[in-house]
Amino acid sequence: MLFSPEKLGNINVKNRFIVAPMTRVSANPEGTPNNEMQNYYVDYALGGFGLIITEGTYFDELHSQGYENQPGIANQSHVEGWRKIVDAVHKKNVPIIQQLLHAGALIQKNRYVSHAISPSPIQPVGEMAPRYIGSGRFPIPREIEKDEIKQVIGSYGDAAARSMEAGFDGIEIHGANGYLPDQFLTTYTNKREDEFGGTLENRLRFHCEVVKEVRKSIGTNATLGIRISQTKINDFEHEWPGQVNDAKIIFSRIAEAGPDYIHISTHKGLVDVFDSKRNLASLAKEYSGITVIGCGGLHDHIKAQRVLEDGDADFIAIGKGALADPGLPNKISTGTSPSIFDPDMISPVATISNTRDWKSKNLQV
């Protein structure tokens, strides 16, 4: 099944291997994608992946940027930079999806504003990630106002339109890993008492409104997905308090908003959750009834094949395994062992150049 074709929305994908979004902090300082990024993405297309999802891309010249040298899709210069990458990937007959990210409270660097916004003015747990050019505690964010919520939702739609202008085949909303949508969903970061806080349905409202706005912007021909997780970049241990019941509400409500797929992200690997003897992708598949991408430890092709055969997911997204070896699908197809991920590949900072330099010194390429 790993090498069988399948549709993701309206995209024809030649196999089930997808490049997961990975922060690479390698764009130009003003957020414009560059030739180094183009070569990086083309390597995956040459390596046999059926689909590429970009790294999380900020989308306005306000609060969405979270990292230094993070790529943007906030202005025309960004559009033109991404267009070159999209065209280069398309020349290899591989589709590519743009992931839109709003950092919310988890700002390590923002060149446009001096403060962060979040559902509530609460100090984020954990510390900034050194591999993404950060150190120390996150700043305490300002509470986002009601009118701002509407503006941010509209900005997702505007950025999706710019992504379509750049030639992308679809949009993925980053609703996971502790970023702004997930801050609305999470009880300890959302203490609001309006329609965006309180009950799970209210806390999920931001996700659903963003999905609807982006769908309105890109229409029904472009593919639309959303990434969902329990864990966060600053909290690997978090679980939804209502467990299976929360999963049922979250996945069913998001599906009703109209995405083509749900992308499950797991820092601990795609393992069983809630003592249910089922993984999160399996629960998403059951309760959403739509296409599911599973992500988490699936560079192991035997495990990945089992996930597909069991019906837990329709596609498998690979992060660290893909970073370690962009030719992973081609190698698996020929019975060759792919290169194994080493944390030093993204040390001291997770830039494309640092990974390239490490490989040149340590791997026979």
C-alpha positions in Angstrom: 0.0 0.0 0.0 2.9 2.4 0.6 3.5 2.6 -3.1 -0.1 2.6 -4.3 -1.6 5.9 -5.7 -4.3 7.7 -3.9 -6.2 11.0 -4.0 -5.8 13.7 -1.3 -8.7 16.0 -2.0 -8.3 16.7 -5.7 -4.6 15.9 -5.7 -3.4 12.7 -7.4 -0.6 11.4 -5.2 1.6 8.6 -6.7 2.2 6.9 -3.4 1.5 7.3 0.3 4.8 8.9 1.4 4.4 12.6 2.4 7.1 15.0 3.6 6.0 16.3 6.9 6.4 20.0 7.6 9.7 20.7 9.4 10.9 24.1 10.7 14.3 24.9 9.0 14.8 28.6 9.8 16.6 29.0 6.5 14.7 31.7 4.6 16.1 35.2 4.1 15.7 37.5 7.1 12.7 39.2 5.6 11.0 35.9 5.1 11.6 35.4 1.4 12.2 31.8 0.4 15.6 31.3 -1.4 17.6 29.0 -3.6 18.8 26.9 -0.7 15.2 26.1 0.2 14.4 25.4 -3.4 17.1 22.7 -3.6 15.9 21.3 -0.2 12.4 20.7 -1.4 13.4 19.5 -4.9 15.5 16.8 -3.2 12.4 15.3 -1.7 10.7 15.3 -5.1 13.7 13.5 -6.6 13.7 11.1 -3.6 10.4 9.5 -4.4 8.0 11.3 -2.0 4.5 11.5 -3.5 3.6 14.9 -1.8 5.4 17.7 0.1 4.0 19.8 2.8 6.1 23.0 3.5 7.4 24.0 6.8 5.1 26.2 8.8 4.9 29.6 7.0 3.8 32.8 8.7 1.1 34.7 6.9 0.8 38.3 8.0 3.0 41.3 8.9 1.8 41.3 12.5 1.8 38.5 15.0 2.0 35.2 13.1 5.8 34.9 12.7 7.4 32.7 15.4 11.0 32.1 14.3 14.0 34.0 13.0 14.5 33.3 9.3 11.1 31.6 9.0 9.6 31.9 5.5 6.5 34.0 5.0 3.5 34.2 2.6 2.6 37.7 3.9 3.5 39.8 0.9 4.3 39.8 -2.9 8.0 39.2 -2.4 7.2 36.0 -0.4 4.8 34.9 -3.2 7.5 35.2 -5.8 10.0 33.4 -3.7 7.6 30.5 -3.1 6.6 30.4 -6.8 10.1 29.5 -7.8 10.1 26.6 -5.4 6.6 25.4 -6.4 7.6 25.5 -10.1 10.8 23.5 -9.4 8.9 20.8 -7.5 6.1 20.6 -10.1 8.8 20.1 -12.8 9.5 16.8 -11.0 5.8 15.9 -11.1 5.3 16.2 -7.4 2.5 18.3 -5.8 3.2 20.6 -2.9 1.0 22.0 -0.1 1.6 25.2 1.8 1.3 25.0 5.6 0.1 28.2 7.3 1.3 28.8 10.9 0.4 31.4 13.4 2.7 31.2 16.4 0.4 32.9 18.9 2.2 33.0 22.2 5.1 30.9 21.1 7.2 33.7 19.5 10.9 33.2 19.5 11.5 36.0 16.9 9.1 38.4 15.2 10.4 41.1 13.0 7.1 43.0 12.8 5.9 43.4 16.4 7.4 43.4 19.9 4.7 41.3 21.7 2.7 38.1 21.2 -1.0 37.5 21.3 -2.9 34.5 22.6 -6.4 33.6 23.8 -5.4 34.5 27.4 -2.4 36.4 28.9 -0.8 33.3 30.3 2.9 32.5 30.5 3.6 29.6 28.1 5.1 26.5 29.7 8.6 25.4 28.8 11.3 27.3 27.1 12.2 28.4 23.6 14.0 25.8 21.3 17.7 26.5 20.8 17.7 24.6 17.5 15.2 27.2 16.2 17.4 30.1 17.4 15.7 30.8 20.7 16.6 30.7 24.4 14.9 31.3 27.7 11.2 31.6 28.6 8.6 32.7 26.1 7.2 36.2 26.8 3.8 36.6 28.4 1.3 37.3 25.5 -1.4 39.9 25.4 -4.9 38.6 25.2 -6.3 38.7 21.7 -9.3 41.0 21.4 -12.6 39.9 19.8 -12.1 42.1 16.7 -8.6 40.8 16.3 -9.8 37.2 16.2 -11.9 38.1 13.2 -9.0 39.8 11.6 -6.6 36.9 12.1 -9.2 34.5 10.7 -9.5 36.7 7.6 -5.7 36.8 7.3 -5.6 33.0 7.0 -7.9 33.4 4.0 -5.9 36.2 2.5 -2.7 34.2 2.8 -4.3 31.1 1.3 -5.2 33.2 -1.7 -1.6 34.3 -2.0 -0.5 30.7 -1.7 -2.7 29.8 -4.6 -1.2 32.7 -6.6 2.2 31.1 -5.9 1.0 27.9 -7.5 0.5 25.6 -4.5 -1.8 22.6 -4.8 -3.4 23.1 -1.5 -3.3 24.5 2.0 -2.7 22.9 5.4 -3.7 24.9 8.5 -1.3 24.3 11.3 -3.8 23.7 14.1 -1.4 21.7 16.3 1.7 21.6 18.4 0.9 24.5 20.7 0.5 27.3 18.1 -2.4 29.8 18.1 -5.3 27.5 17.1 -4.1 24.9 19.7 -3.8 27.7 22.3 -7.6 28.2 21.8 -8.2 24.5 22.2 -6.1 23.9 25.2 -7.7 24.5 28.6 -4.6 25.9 30.4 -3.9 28.5 27.7 -7.5 29.5 27.1 -9.4 31.1 30.1 -11.8 33.2 27.9 -15.4 33.6 28.9 -16.8 34.5 25.5 -17.8 32.2 22.6 -14.2 31.2 22.0 -13.6 29.9 25.5 -15.1 27.6 28.1 -16.7 24.5 26.6 -14.7 22.3 24.2 -17.1 23.3 21.4 -16.3 27.0 22.1 -12.5 26.3 22.3 -12.7 24.5 19.0 -14.5 27.4 17.3 -11.3 29.1 16.1 -10.1 26.0 14.3 -13.5 25.6 12.6 -13.8 29.3 11.6 -10.3 29.2 10.1 -11.1 26.1 8.0 -14.3 27.7 6.7 -12.5 31.0 5.8 -9.7 29.2 4.0 -12.2 27.0 2.1 -14.0 30.1 1.0 -10.8 31.7 -0.2 -9.4 28.7 -2.2 -12.6 27.1 -3.4 -13.4 23.4 -3.7 -10.8 22.5 -6.4 -7.7 23.1 -4.1 -7.0 20.6 -1.4 -7.5 21.8 2.2 -6.2 20.1 5.4 -5.6 20.8 9.0 -2.9 19.5 11.4 -4.0 18.4 14.9 -2.1 17.1 17.9 -2.3 16.7 21.6 1.4 17.4 22.3 3.1 20.7 21.8 6.6 21.9 20.9 6.7 23.2 24.5 4.8 20.4 26.2 5.3 16.8 25.0 3.1 15.4 27.7 -0.2 17.1 27.2 -3.3 15.0 26.6 -6.9 16.1 26.0 -8.7 16.0 29.4 -11.8 14.3 28.0 -9.7 11.7 26.2 -11.7 9.6 23.7 -14.8 11.8 24.1 -12.8 14.9 23.4 -11.3 13.2 20.3 -14.8 12.4 19.1 -16.0 16.0 19.4 -12.8 17.5 18.0 -12.5 15.3 14.9 -16.2 15.3 14.1 -16.6 19.1 14.4 -13.5 19.8 12.4 -14.7 17.5 9.6 -18.0 19.3 9.6 -16.1 22.6 8.8 -15.1 21.2 5.5 -11.4 20.1 5.2 -10.4 17.3 2.8 -8.1 15.8 5.4 -6.8 15.8 9.0 -3.1 15.4 9.6 -2.3 13.9 13.0 1.0 15.0 14.6 2.5 13.0 17.5 5.8 13.8 19.3 5.9 10.4 20.9 5.2 8.5 17.8 1.9 7.1 16.5 1.2 5.1 19.6 -2.0 4.0 21.4 -3.6 6.7 23.5 -6.1 7.0 26.4 -5.8 3.3 27.2 -8.0 2.8 24.2 -5.7 0.4 22.4 -6.0 2.8 19.4 -3.8 5.6 18.1 -4.9 9.1 17.5 -5.0 8.7 13.7 -7.3 5.7 14.1 -9.7 7.8 16.3 -9.5 10.7 13.7 -10.4 8.3 10.9 -13.4 6.9 12.8 -14.8 10.2 14.1 -14.1 12.4 11.1 -14.9 10.0 8.3 -12.5 11.9 6.0 -8.9 11.2 4.8 -6.3 11.0 7.5 -2.5 11.5 7.4 -0.6 9.8 10.2 2.7 11.2 11.4 5.1 10.0 14.1 7.8 7.4 13.9 6.6 6.2 10.5 10.0 6.2 8.8 9.9 2.5 9.8 8.2 1.2 6.6 7.0 -2.0 8.3 5.1 0.1 10.9 3.9 2.5 8.2 2.6 -0.3 6.1 0.7 -1.7 9.1 -0.9 1.7 9.8 -2.2 1.7 6.3 -3.3 -1.9 6.3 -5.1 -1.5 9.6 -7.0 1.5 8.2 -5.7 3.9 10.8 -4.6 6.4 8.2 -4.6 6.9 4.4 -1.2 8.5 4.1 2.0 8.6 6.2 4.0 11.8 6.8 7.7 11.5 7.6 9.7 14.2 9.4 13.0 13.2 10.9 13.4 10.2 8.6 12.9 12.4 5.6 15.3 15.0 6.8 17.9 12.2 7.4 17.4 10.8 3.9 15.3 12.7 1.3 15.6 9.5 -0.9 13.8 7.4 1.7 10.9 6.2 -0.5 13.2 5.3 -3.4 15.5 3.4 -1.1 12.6 1.5 0.5 11.3 0.5 -2.9 14.7 -1.0 -3.9 15.3 -2.7 -0.5 18.1 -0.3 0.5 18.3 1.0 4.0 17.8 4.7 4.3 20.1 6.9 6.4 19.1 7.1 10.0 18.3 10.4 11.7 21.0 11.7 14.1 20.1 14.7 16.3 23.4 16.3 15.4 21.9 16.8 11.9 20.0 19.7 13.3 22.7 21.0 15.7 23.3 23.5 16.9 20.6 25.1 14.8 18.2 23.2 12.5 19.1 25.0 9.3 19.3 23.4 5.9 23.0 24.3 5.7 23.9 22.7 9.0 22.2 19.4 8.0 24.0 19.5 4.7 27.3 20.1 6.3 26.8 17.3 8.8 25.9 14.8 6.0 28.9 15.8 4.0 31.2 15.0 6.9 29.4 11.8 8.2 27.6 10.1 5.4 28.7 8.4 2.2 26.4 10.2 -0.2 
